[in-house]
Structure formats: structure tokens, C-alpha cells
Amino acid sequence: MKNNSYDYIIVGAGSAGCALAYRLGADPKVKILVLEAGGYDRSPMIKIPLTWGLILKHRLYDWGYFTQSERFMGHREIECARGKVIGGSSSINGMAYARGAPQDYDAWAQDFGLTDWSYERVLPFFKRCEHWQEGENSERGGAGPLFVSRMIYQDPLMDAFLKTTGELGFPFIDDYNAGRMDGFSHMQTTIHKGKRWSAASAYLYPSIARGNVDVIPHVMVNKVRIKRGRAIGVDVSLKGSAQTFFASQEVIVSAGVINSPQLLMLSGIGEEKALKKHDIKVEVDLPGVGKNLHDHLVCDVRWKRKDNGPLFDVLRLDRILLDLFKTVFWGSGLSGQVPAAAVGHVKSNASLSLPDLQLILAAAPMTAGPYLRPFVKPYLDAYALKGVLLTPQSRGEVRLTDRNPTSKPLIIQNFLSNESDIAALRQMIKIMRHIGSSGAFAQFSEGEIFPGPSILSDQEIEGFIASNAITLHHPVGTCRMGLESDPMSVLNSNMQVFGVDGLRVVDGSAMPKVVRGPVNAPIMMMAEKVSDHILLRD
């Protein structure tokens, strides 16, 4: 690194930051600095799809966040894993690929005044992201940097599941990312040749190879430096010393839904009263910073599997070692997949115009792991339907603990604070149980083990949800886009921070409302779209 001055500084090497580095760095004369709090994504546990559950279970490569005590969920502190590694959360997620419904983006345009974010306007950028395995068509992209394919995990349970949902009247959807999503389909994923294809794989490493993008890992960004109403750089802690990097064009905060509002507040951008409480100089009074936090909740129904599935046989210790070898060197092992091969989108209420629930078939339990009799006991083989509330109405916030950048922020999700969320989740459990007890799918079951046959009444189901639901790790909204006349808006439609020149927030925190699906793909789309504005192409 020759100096501390760049054209653009990007805070965070996650889904948005990687995509921005790639697009903004296409001009070889532009110098870009990407700052990442975590390290590089070289671990085989990141690269091999089957091991992603271990990353979550052991809280590897993330910030170790938990919510505050959730008063509507048995006062539990819910884990809130956020990627702290090159690639961000795209390096630790479940690799599912979805855009959400077209109507989600039309609602951004209609309800929040974001006319540039209608589905018609965002579709070209989704297509620009994608390298869809079946090639380009009117809805899908065929030449983008992000490889997307259908999950190829084979299990007779999946076939029985899709057959049963069809018999129950749910349609089969060939491609839920091509407009219509109500029905059941094969899962789509960001796995390429048996390896996780993260935002770092797709965008960051090709941008580094050009020679005009510098990446510094293990660096803590303490604040955005603002001078006379303009962001001019960032103050950081690097290898035990304080340093400042300067940006001649823009500082772009892509630190994620928790860390982006934290950094803005530490920099004096946020609710005036809250900032003064922590003795932080107020640069801009923006009360919406940290507000509007919301997320997808997930809750399972599980059944004991009558006969062991294909993963069980492969996980015998001697066999899994061979399979891992095949995955690492040829991309052909079962460990190059995840046992979540089918997904559906359904309505909790027939009066709804769009699905508000997602059902994911998990063909193996999270407890699955290597075994070798008699030394290591095999796990209990089971399968589950993971139900997801796609349209949560409950809202929370992110607050500062104090003015120390290394202090973990306070995360208050307020899960289940809205009665409509509880009603939808309760119905979701009933729908999953109905599917699980029907047709060919039921023939794989040796009985429900979670929540179990004793949980029957609405009150019991609600208690089960409150005690067991967790996040699906899709938080959004804490620096949302909107009209300047809306006091809760933090960003304009180009993700520029109100009241500060040369500063944007580009990540999931900019979403005004969560979409009906995982947010990794939409966040990359958002970065693609805003890069055109930065480069004056829109």
C-alpha cells in the first residue's frame, strides 16, 4: 500500500462491498480501499457447503451478536450471526438463492416513494448479477459473476415431498425467481462445482486481480471522518495503532444491518438525543438510524426418519473423509451440497394476494455429523419442514451501548410484538403438520418429535413458537431508504445519507422492507444498481 488516500473507501467486504469493489474498480485509474473487520475466507469449512452448519453452531467467522432479552419470546436472547470474514454473511449463509417477489420491489416504489426500485427497474441488475445454469432469458441472467444453479441433492424424501404438496393442491413452480413464486419447487443455490460461491468468489477476488483494489482485513473502523458536511475518510484501528484513510470521492458503508447504523451513530449521525447521551458530537440529526429493524423468523416441525437417508450413510467417518476428498479436488462429493433441496411459498390466509410463508425441506438434522461405531455413536436421523414468516410486522432497533467502537451494539428485535406475526406463524405450524401427515411424504415418518404430539391447542402452539423460533439471519432496514420528508428515512433512493455529502450506506440496512426470501441476492442487486449511479450511468 503506497499511501492512505483513495478514490473510494468501502467499509465491509460483504455481499454489497464485494460487488461495489468489482463494479467501481472496472476503471483501472480508480483506486479503491476495502476494509474488513474479519479475516480471509480460506477455511475449508467456508468453502465446503455441507459444513456450513458447523460455522453457525460454533459461531465461527461472525460477530457473536445476540439480541437483548426478547420479551415476547420467553425472554430469550436470540443469536444474531453476522459475517465477520471476507465475503461477509455470504461466506457463512446457507447458500440459498432467491430474489423475493416482484411485488416486494413494487411496494418499495409505491409505499416509500422509491420509484427507481420497482421490479421493472431492478430486474436488469438481478440479471447482471447472475450466471444462471440454464442460460439467459427474459427473467434470468446468464453471464454474471454469481453462479446460480438448482440444488442437485438427491433423496427420495424430496420426491415424496413434492408429490405430496402437488396432491394437496399446491402448484409446482419450475423457477420461483422468474416472476411467480406461490407453489413448490427445487431449491436454487450459490454453489459452483461443489464449492460455496460467495460474493468474495464472484466479485472481490476478480477485482483484486485487476490491481487497483486494496483489501485490508482485521481492521476496525471507528468512525467516518466528516469535515464541513462531507465525508472525507475513516478513522480505524489497525494492528494496535490508530490510522486515517482518506477518500476523494466517497465513503461507502457496507458494514451490515447491525454495524452500519452503529458506525453512523459513532460518527455523529443519528437521533440527536441518543447521541448526546453518549457524548457524541452530532453531525446530522437522523432519528431513523438504527430503527426499523426486522427479520424473518423460522420455526421447525421435525419427524424421526423411518429409514436412514443418503447423508447418513456418507457420514460414516471413513466414508465422509473420502467424500470430502472428492469434493475438494473434483467437486463431486455429497459434501459439496446441502440437504435442503426443495422449497415452497404458501399463504397463511386464503385472502392474501401473495405468499407470506416459506417452507423449506431439510432432509437431514442439524445434529448430523461423522460417526463410527462403536467409538462415536450415530446421530438420530430426522427431517424437518422449516417454516419462515416472510412478511414480519414486528419492528425493533439497534442502539449504541456506549461510544466505544469495540462495544457490541444493543440489538432489540421485538420479535412477535405484532399479533399478526403470531397468527401467521401459528397457521404455518398447522400447514406443515398437515403436509407432514399426508401422502407419500408421511410414509417416511416414524412420528413427530418436535414440537411433538402433545402440542395441540392454539395456545400451546403459540407457546412452542415463542420458546423455539429463531432468526433466519435476514435482518434489514436500520438505515432505510425513503423520502427526505419522512423522518425515519436515512438514505435517499441512491443510498446517499441525508445531510452528509460523499457518504452512502449500501447493504441490507437500506431496505425499507424485507423481501419474501433470503436477502443475499437482493443486496448484491442493490450494490449493482447503485454502482451505476456512482458511475453516472443511470
C-alpha positions as CSV (number, residue, x, y, z in Angstrom):
1,M,0.0,0.0,0.0
2,K,1.7,3.2,-1.2
3,N,-0.4,5.8,0.7
4,N,-3.6,6.4,2.7
5,S,-5.6,8.2,0.0
6,Y,-8.1,6.5,-2.3
7,D,-11.0,7.5,-4.6
8,Y,-13.4,5.3,-2.8
9,I,-13.3,3.6,0.6
10,I,-15.7,0.7,1.2
11,V,-16.3,-0.3,4.8
12,G,-17.1,-4.0,4.8
13,A,-16.2,-6.9,2.4
14,G,-19.7,-8.4,2.5
15,S,-22.2,-9.0,-0.3
16,A,-22.6,-5.3,-1.1
17,G,-18.9,-4.3,-0.5
18,C,-17.6,-7.0,-2.8
19,A,-20.0,-6.1,-5.6
20,L,-19.2,-2.4,-5.3
21,A,-15.4,-3.1,-5.5
22,Y,-15.9,-5.1,-8.7
23,R,-18.0,-2.5,-10.5
24,L,-16.4,0.7,-9.3
25,G,-12.9,-0.8,-9.9
26,A,-13.6,-1.6,-13.6
27,D,-11.8,1.7,-14.4
28,P,-8.1,0.9,-13.8
29,K,-7.5,4.6,-12.9
30,V,-9.8,4.4,-9.9
31,K,-8.2,3.4,-6.6
32,I,-10.4,1.6,-4.1
33,L,-9.8,0.5,-0.5
34,V,-11.9,-2.2,1.1
35,L,-11.8,-2.5,4.9
36,E,-12.9,-5.7,6.6
37,A,-13.0,-6.5,10.3
38,G,-12.7,-10.2,9.7
39,G,-10.0,-12.3,8.1
40,Y,-9.8,-14.1,4.8
41,D,-12.3,-16.9,3.8
42,R,-9.7,-19.6,3.2
43,S,-11.1,-22.2,5.7
44,P,-12.4,-25.4,4.1
45,M,-15.4,-25.1,6.4
46,I,-16.4,-22.0,4.5
47,K,-15.8,-23.5,1.1
48,I,-17.4,-26.9,1.5
49,P,-21.2,-26.5,1.5
50,L,-22.0,-29.4,3.9
51,T,-20.0,-27.9,6.7
52,W,-21.9,-24.6,6.8
53,G,-24.0,-25.8,9.8
54,L,-20.8,-26.1,11.9
55,I,-20.0,-22.5,11.2
56,L,-23.3,-21.4,12.7
57,K,-23.3,-24.0,15.5
58,H,-19.8,-22.9,16.8
59,R,-20.3,-19.2,15.9
60,L,-17.3,-19.1,13.6
61,Y,-16.5,-16.1,11.4
62,D,-19.2,-13.9,12.8
63,W,-19.5,-11.1,15.3
64,G,-21.0,-13.2,18.1
65,Y,-24.1,-11.0,18.4
66,F,-27.2,-11.8,20.4
67,T,-30.4,-9.8,20.8
68,Q,-31.4,-8.3,24.1
69,S,-33.9,-10.3,26.1
70,E,-36.9,-10.8,23.8
71,R,-40.0,-10.2,26.0
72,F,-42.4,-11.9,23.6
73,M,-40.2,-15.0,23.1
74,G,-39.7,-16.2,26.7
75,H,-37.1,-13.5,27.4
76,R,-34.6,-15.4,25.3
77,E,-31.5,-13.8,23.9
78,I,-31.7,-14.8,20.2
79,E,-28.4,-15.4,18.4
80,C,-27.8,-12.9,15.6
81,A,-24.9,-14.3,13.5
82,R,-23.5,-11.7,11.1
83,G,-20.5,-12.5,8.9
84,K,-17.1,-11.2,10.1
85,V,-14.9,-12.5,7.3
86,I,-14.1,-11.7,3.7
87,G,-17.4,-12.2,1.9
88,G,-19.4,-11.3,4.9
89,S,-22.6,-13.2,5.5
90,S,-22.4,-14.7,2.0
91,S,-19.4,-16.7,3.4
92,I,-21.4,-18.2,6.3
93,N,-25.0,-18.4,5.0
94,G,-26.9,-21.5,3.8
95,M,-26.3,-20.6,0.1
96,A,-30.0,-20.4,-0.9
97,Y,-30.6,-18.0,-3.7
98,A,-33.9,-16.1,-4.1
99,R,-34.9,-12.6,-5.1
100,G,-38.2,-12.3,-3.3
101,A,-41.5,-11.5,-5.1
102,P,-41.6,-8.8,-7.9
103,Q,-44.4,-7.1,-5.9
104,D,-41.9,-6.6,-3.0
105,Y,-40.0,-4.1,-5.1
106,D,-43.1,-2.5,-6.5
107,A,-44.1,-1.9,-2.8
108,W,-40.8,-0.2,-2.2
109,A,-41.8,2.2,-5.1
110,Q,-45.4,2.7,-4.1
111,D,-45.2,2.8,-0.3
112,F,-41.9,4.5,0.3
113,G,-41.7,6.8,-2.8
114,L,-38.7,4.8,-4.2
115,T,-39.8,4.8,-7.8
116,D,-36.4,3.8,-9.0
117,W,-36.8,0.5,-7.1
118,S,-39.8,-1.0,-8.8
119,Y,-39.3,-4.6,-10.1
120,E,-39.1,-3.3,-13.7
121,R,-36.1,-1.1,-12.6
122,V,-34.3,-3.7,-10.5
123,L,-34.7,-6.7,-12.8
124,P,-31.8,-5.7,-15.1
125,F,-29.5,-5.6,-12.1
126,F,-30.6,-9.0,-10.9
127,K,-29.8,-10.3,-14.4
128,R,-26.4,-8.6,-14.4
129,C,-25.5,-10.4,-11.2
130,E,-26.5,-13.9,-12.3
131,H,-24.8,-16.7,-14.1
132,W,-27.9,-18.9,-14.2
133,Q,-27.1,-22.5,-15.1
134,E,-29.8,-22.7,-17.7
135,G,-28.8,-19.5,-19.5
136,E,-30.2,-16.1,-20.1
137,N,-33.9,-15.5,-20.7
138,S,-36.3,-12.6,-20.2
139,E,-36.1,-13.1,-16.4
140,R,-32.7,-14.6,-15.7
141,G,-29.1,-13.6,-16.4
142,G,-26.7,-15.9,-18.0
143,A,-23.3,-14.2,-17.9
144,G,-23.0,-12.5,-14.5
145,P,-20.3,-13.3,-11.9
146,L,-22.6,-15.1,-9.4
147,F,-23.1,-18.7,-10.3
148,V,-26.7,-19.9,-9.5
149,S,-27.9,-23.4,-10.0
150,R,-30.6,-25.8,-8.9
151,M,-29.7,-27.9,-5.8
152,I,-28.8,-31.4,-7.0
153,Y,-29.1,-33.2,-3.7
154,Q,-30.8,-36.5,-4.3
155,D,-33.1,-38.0,-1.7
156,P,-36.4,-39.9,-2.2
157,L,-37.8,-37.8,0.6
158,M,-37.7,-34.8,-1.7
159,D,-39.6,-36.5,-4.4
160,A,-42.2,-37.6,-2.0
161,F,-42.5,-34.1,-0.6
162,L,-43.1,-32.5,-4.0
163,K,-45.5,-35.3,-5.0
164,T,-47.5,-34.8,-1.7
165,T,-47.7,-31.0,-2.0
166,G,-48.9,-31.4,-5.5
167,E,-51.6,-33.8,-4.4
168,L,-52.7,-31.3,-1.7
169,G,-53.3,-28.7,-4.4
170,F,-50.1,-26.6,-4.3
171,P,-48.7,-25.9,-7.7
172,F,-45.2,-26.9,-8.8
173,I,-43.1,-23.9,-9.9
174,D,-40.2,-24.5,-12.2
175,D,-38.4,-21.3,-11.3
176,Y,-39.5,-19.2,-8.4
177,N,-37.1,-16.5,-9.4
178,A,-38.8,-15.9,-12.7
179,G,-41.8,-13.9,-11.5
180,R,-44.3,-16.3,-9.9
181,M,-43.3,-17.8,-6.5
182,D,-46.5,-19.3,-5.0
183,G,-46.0,-23.0,-5.0
184,F,-43.3,-25.6,-4.5
185,S,-40.0,-26.0,-6.4
186,H,-36.4,-27.2,-6.3
187,M,-34.1,-25.0,-4.3
188,Q,-31.7,-22.7,-6.1
189,T,-28.3,-22.1,-4.7
190,T,-25.0,-20.3,-5.0
191,I,-22.9,-23.5,-5.2
192,H,-20.5,-23.9,-8.1
193,K,-18.6,-27.1,-8.8
194,G,-19.2,-28.3,-5.2
195,K,-17.9,-25.1,-3.6
196,R,-19.7,-22.1,-1.9
197,W,-19.7,-19.3,-4.4
198,S,-19.8,-16.3,-2.2
199,A,-19.7,-12.6,-3.0
200,A,-15.9,-12.7,-2.5
201,S,-15.6,-15.5,-5.1
202,A,-17.9,-13.8,-7.5
203,Y,-16.8,-10.2,-7.2
204,L,-13.9,-9.4,-4.8
205,Y,-11.2,-11.7,-5.9
206,P,-11.6,-10.8,-9.6
207,S,-11.5,-7.1,-8.6
208,I,-8.3,-7.6,-6.6
209,A,-6.7,-9.2,-9.6
210,R,-7.1,-6.0,-11.6
211,G,-4.5,-4.3,-9.3
212,N,-6.4,-1.2,-8.3
213,V,-8.4,-2.6,-5.3
214,D,-6.6,-2.9,-1.9
215,V,-8.2,-5.0,0.8
216,I,-7.2,-4.7,4.5
217,P,-8.5,-7.5,6.8
218,H,-8.7,-7.4,10.6
219,V,-9.3,-3.7,10.7
220,M,-11.8,-1.9,13.0
221,V,-13.4,1.2,11.5
222,N,-14.1,3.5,14.4
223,K,-15.8,6.4,12.7
224,V,-16.4,8.2,9.4
225,R,-14.5,11.5,9.4
226,I,-16.7,14.4,8.4
227,K,-15.5,17.8,7.6
228,R,-17.8,20.7,6.8
229,G,-20.7,18.4,6.0
230,R,-18.7,16.0,3.8
231,A,-17.3,12.5,4.5
232,I,-13.6,12.7,3.8
233,G,-12.4,9.4,5.2
234,V,-12.4,6.9,8.1
235,D,-10.6,6.6,11.3
236,V,-9.5,3.0,12.0
237,S,-7.6,0.8,14.4
238,L,-5.1,-1.4,12.6
239,K,-2.5,-3.6,14.3
240,G,-2.9,-1.7,17.6
241,S,-2.5,1.8,16.1
242,A,-4.9,4.5,15.0
243,Q,-4.8,5.4,11.4
244,T,-6.9,7.5,9.0
245,F,-7.6,6.7,5.4
246,F,-9.0,9.4,3.1
247,A,-11.5,9.2,0.2
248,S,-11.5,11.8,-2.5
249,Q,-14.9,10.7,-3.9
250,E,-17.0,8.7,-1.4
251,V,-17.0,6.7,1.7
252,I,-19.4,3.8,1.3
253,V,-20.5,2.0,4.4
254,S,-21.4,-1.6,3.7
255,A,-20.9,-3.0,7.2
256,G,-24.2,-4.7,7.5
257,V,-27.6,-4.2,9.2
258,I,-26.1,-4.1,12.7
259,N,-22.7,-2.5,12.2
260,S,-23.7,0.2,9.6
261,P,-26.1,2.1,11.9
262,Q,-23.6,1.6,14.7
263,L,-20.9,3.2,12.7
264,L,-23.1,6.1,11.6
265,M,-24.1,6.8,15.2
266,L,-20.4,6.7,16.3
267,S,-19.7,9.2,13.6
268,G,-22.4,11.6,14.9
269,I,-25.2,10.6,12.5
270,G,-28.4,9.5,14.3
271,E,-31.0,10.6,16.8
272,E,-29.7,13.7,18.5
273,K,-30.9,12.8,22.0
274,A,-29.3,9.3,21.8
275,L,-26.0,10.6,20.5
276,K,-25.8,13.3,23.2
277,K,-26.4,10.6,25.8
278,H,-23.1,9.0,24.8
279,D,-21.3,12.4,24.5
280,I,-21.0,12.1,20.7
281,K,-20.9,15.2,18.7
282,V,-24.0,15.5,16.5
283,E,-23.2,15.9,12.8
284,V,-26.7,15.2,11.5
285,D,-29.9,14.5,13.5
286,L,-31.4,11.5,11.7
287,P,-33.7,9.7,14.1
288,G,-34.2,6.8,11.7
289,V,-30.7,5.5,12.1
290,G,-30.9,2.1,13.9
291,K,-34.8,2.0,13.7
292,N,-37.0,-0.3,11.6
293,L,-35.0,-3.4,12.4
294,H,-36.9,-6.5,11.2
295,D,-36.1,-10.1,10.2
296,H,-37.5,-13.4,9.1
297,L,-38.4,-15.8,11.9
298,V,-38.1,-19.6,11.4
299,C,-39.7,-22.5,13.3
300,D,-39.4,-26.2,12.6
301,V,-41.6,-29.2,12.7
302,R,-39.5,-32.4,12.8
303,W,-40.1,-36.0,12.3
304,K,-38.0,-39.1,13.0
305,R,-37.0,-40.8,9.8
306,K,-38.1,-44.3,9.4
307,D,-35.2,-45.4,7.3
308,N,-31.8,-43.6,7.2
309,G,-31.3,-41.1,4.4
310,P,-28.4,-40.9,1.9
311,L,-26.5,-38.5,4.0
312,F,-26.4,-40.9,7.0
313,D,-24.5,-43.5,5.0
314,V,-22.0,-41.0,3.7
315,L,-21.3,-39.5,7.2
316,R,-19.7,-42.7,8.5
317,L,-16.2,-41.5,9.3
318,D,-14.3,-43.5,6.8
319,R,-16.8,-42.6,4.0
320,I,-17.0,-38.9,4.8
321,L,-13.3,-38.5,4.6
322,L,-13.3,-39.9,1.1
323,D,-16.3,-37.8,0.1
324,L,-14.6,-34.6,1.3
325,F,-11.6,-35.5,-0.8
326,K,-13.8,-35.9,-3.8
327,T,-15.5,-32.6,-3.1
328,V,-12.3,-30.6,-2.6
329,F,-10.5,-32.0,-5.7
330,W,-13.3,-32.8,-8.1
331,G,-16.4,-31.1,-6.7
332,S,-18.3,-34.3,-7.0
333,G,-18.9,-35.4,-3.4
334,L,-22.2,-35.2,-1.4
335,S,-20.4,-32.8,0.9
336,G,-20.5,-30.3,-2.0
337,Q,-24.2,-30.0,-1.4
338,V,-26.6,-29.2,1.4
339,P,-29.6,-31.4,2.2
340,A,-32.2,-28.7,1.6
341,A,-33.4,-29.5,-1.8
342,A,-37.0,-28.2,-2.0
343,V,-38.8,-25.1,-1.1
344,G,-42.3,-23.7,-1.2
345,H,-44.1,-20.4,-0.8
346,V,-47.7,-20.5,0.6
347,K,-50.3,-18.3,2.2
348,S,-51.3,-18.4,5.9
349,N,-54.7,-17.0,4.9
350,A,-56.5,-17.5,1.6
351,S,-57.5,-13.9,1.5
352,L,-53.8,-12.8,0.9
353,S,-52.7,-11.9,-2.6
354,L,-49.2,-13.2,-2.1
355,P,-47.5,-15.9,0.0
356,D,-46.4,-14.8,3.4
357,L,-44.8,-18.2,4.4
358,Q,-41.9,-20.1,3.1
359,L,-41.5,-23.9,3.8
360,I,-38.0,-25.5,3.4
361,L,-37.5,-29.2,3.4
362,A,-34.5,-30.1,5.5
363,A,-33.8,-33.7,4.6
364,A,-31.3,-34.2,7.5
365,P,-31.0,-32.8,11.0
366,M,-28.6,-30.0,12.1
367,T,-27.2,-32.6,14.6
368,A,-25.9,-34.7,11.7
369,G,-22.2,-35.4,12.0
370,P,-19.5,-38.1,11.4
371,Y,-19.8,-41.3,13.4
372,L,-18.0,-44.6,13.6
373,R,-19.5,-47.4,15.7
374,P,-18.6,-48.3,18.4
375,F,-16.4,-45.2,19.0
376,V,-18.7,-42.4,18.0
377,K,-22.5,-43.0,18.3
378,P,-24.5,-42.2,15.1
379,Y,-27.0,-39.3,15.3
380,L,-30.7,-39.7,15.2
381,D,-31.8,-39.3,11.6
382,A,-34.7,-36.9,11.1
383,Y,-36.1,-34.5,8.7
384,A,-38.0,-31.2,9.1
385,L,-40.0,-28.6,7.5
386,K,-38.6,-25.2,8.3
387,G,-41.3,-22.6,8.2
388,V,-40.4,-19.0,7.6
389,L,-42.5,-15.9,8.2
390,L,-41.8,-13.8,5.1
391,T,-43.7,-10.6,5.9
392,P,-43.0,-9.8,9.6
393,Q,-44.8,-6.7,11.0
394,S,-42.8,-6.6,14.3
395,R,-40.1,-3.9,14.4
396,G,-37.1,-3.4,16.6
397,E,-33.9,-1.3,16.6
398,V,-30.1,-1.1,17.1
399,R,-28.7,1.2,19.7
400,L,-25.3,2.1,20.9
401,T,-24.1,0.6,24.2
402,D,-21.6,3.4,24.6
403,R,-19.2,5.4,22.4
404,N,-16.6,2.7,22.3
405,P,-16.4,1.2,18.7
406,T,-15.4,-2.2,20.1
407,S,-18.5,-2.5,22.3
408,K,-21.3,-4.7,20.9
409,P,-24.4,-2.7,20.0
410,L,-27.7,-3.4,21.6
411,I,-30.0,-5.4,19.3
412,I,-33.7,-5.2,20.2
413,Q,-35.7,-7.2,17.6
414,N,-39.1,-7.1,19.4
415,F,-40.0,-10.4,17.7
416,L,-43.7,-11.4,17.9
417,S,-44.6,-7.9,19.2
418,N,-47.2,-7.7,16.5
419,E,-50.2,-10.0,16.8
420,S,-50.4,-10.7,13.1
421,D,-47.0,-12.4,13.2
422,I,-48.1,-14.8,15.9
423,A,-51.3,-15.7,13.9
424,A,-49.4,-16.4,10.7
425,L,-46.8,-18.5,12.5
426,R,-49.4,-20.5,14.3
427,Q,-51.1,-21.3,11.0
428,M,-47.7,-22.1,9.5
429,I,-47.2,-24.9,12.1
430,K,-50.6,-26.3,11.2
431,I,-49.9,-26.3,7.4
432,M,-46.5,-28.0,8.0
433,R,-48.1,-30.7,10.1
434,H,-50.8,-31.3,7.5
435,I,-48.2,-31.8,4.8
436,G,-46.1,-34.0,7.1
437,S,-49.0,-36.3,7.8
438,S,-50.1,-36.6,4.2
439,G,-49.5,-38.9,1.2
440,A,-46.1,-40.3,0.3
441,F,-44.3,-37.8,2.5
442,A,-45.9,-39.3,5.6
443,Q,-44.6,-42.7,4.8
444,F,-41.0,-41.6,5.7
445,S,-42.0,-40.7,9.2
446,E,-41.7,-42.7,12.4
447,G,-43.5,-40.0,14.3
448,E,-43.3,-36.2,15.1
449,I,-40.6,-35.4,17.5
450,F,-40.8,-31.6,17.5
451,P,-42.9,-29.9,18.8
452,G,-44.4,-33.4,19.5
453,P,-47.9,-34.8,19.6
454,S,-48.7,-33.2,23.0
455,I,-48.7,-29.7,21.5
456,L,-52.1,-29.2,20.0
457,S,-54.1,-26.2,21.1
458,D,-53.5,-22.7,19.6
459,Q,-52.2,-21.6,23.0
460,E,-49.7,-24.5,23.1
461,I,-48.6,-23.8,19.6
462,E,-48.0,-20.2,20.3
463,G,-46.0,-21.1,23.4
464,F,-43.9,-23.5,21.3
465,I,-43.2,-20.8,18.8
466,A,-42.2,-18.3,21.5
467,S,-39.9,-20.8,23.0
468,N,-38.3,-22.2,19.9
469,A,-38.5,-19.8,16.9
470,I,-35.1,-18.2,15.8
471,T,-33.9,-15.8,13.2
472,L,-33.2,-17.0,9.7
473,H,-30.5,-14.3,9.6
474,H,-32.2,-11.9,7.2
475,P,-32.2,-8.7,9.2
476,V,-32.8,-5.5,7.3
477,G,-34.0,-1.9,7.5
478,T,-31.8,0.0,10.0
479,C,-30.7,2.8,7.6
480,R,-33.6,2.6,5.3
481,M,-34.1,4.5,2.0
482,G,-37.1,6.8,1.6
483,L,-38.2,10.4,1.0
484,E,-36.4,13.1,2.9
485,S,-39.8,14.3,4.2
486,D,-40.1,11.0,6.1
487,P,-38.4,11.5,9.4
488,M,-37.5,7.8,9.6
489,S,-35.7,7.8,6.3
490,V,-31.9,7.8,6.5
491,L,-31.0,7.5,2.8
492,N,-32.3,8.8,-0.5
493,S,-33.1,6.4,-3.3
494,N,-29.4,6.4,-4.3
495,M,-28.5,5.3,-0.8
496,Q,-26.8,8.7,0.0
497,V,-27.0,9.7,3.6
498,F,-29.2,12.7,4.2
499,G,-27.2,15.7,5.3
500,V,-23.8,14.4,4.5
501,D,-22.1,14.7,1.1
502,G,-19.9,11.9,-0.1
503,L,-21.4,9.2,2.2
504,R,-23.6,6.2,1.3
505,V,-24.8,3.2,3.1
506,V,-25.1,0.2,0.7
507,D,-26.2,-3.0,2.3
508,G,-29.4,-4.7,3.7
509,S,-29.9,-1.8,6.2
510,A,-31.0,0.3,3.2
511,M,-34.0,-1.9,2.5
512,P,-37.2,-0.2,3.7
513,K,-39.0,-3.5,4.0
514,V,-37.7,-7.1,3.8
515,V,-38.4,-9.1,0.7
516,R,-40.0,-12.6,0.6
517,G,-36.8,-14.6,0.6
518,P,-33.1,-14.6,1.6
519,V,-31.6,-11.1,1.3
520,N,-28.1,-12.0,-0.1
521,A,-29.2,-11.8,-3.8
522,P,-31.2,-8.6,-3.3
523,I,-28.2,-6.9,-1.5
524,M,-25.9,-7.7,-4.4
525,M,-28.5,-6.4,-6.8
526,M,-28.7,-3.2,-4.8
527,A,-24.9,-2.7,-5.0
528,E,-25.0,-3.4,-8.7
529,K,-27.7,-0.7,-9.2
530,V,-26.1,2.0,-7.0
531,S,-22.8,1.4,-8.7
532,D,-24.4,2.7,-11.9
533,H,-25.5,5.8,-10.1
534,I,-22.0,6.4,-8.7
535,L,-20.5,6.0,-12.1
536,L,-23.2,8.3,-13.6
537,R,-24.7,5.6,-15.8
538,D,-28.3,5.8,-14.7
